[in-house]
Amino acid sequence: MNELIKNLAGANMDIDLATPEGMISWEQNKCPWNEAEDTDEHKCAVKNVSICSYFCGIEYLDTVLCCYPQPNPLKGKT
């Protein structure tokens, strides 16, 4: 990273792409894993609980990076 932007470890957040239409005022893509299984149970990150194995991060401003259904290429990298 450059000197203006820092990588800060330890974020603890809730991220999902499972909010029903009409419950939020912005456009949201559906989780591809949820679509494949016709459910809304999968979440990208659940605060204090878990991170989806397909979750690859967040891109500015609020784009979720997801590798479903491929293995996560970032797994094991720090």
Secondary structure, DSSP 8 states (H G I E B T S, - for coil): --SS----------B-S---TTSSSS-----HHHHHHT-S---SEETTTEE-TTEEEEETTTEEEE-TTS--TTTT--
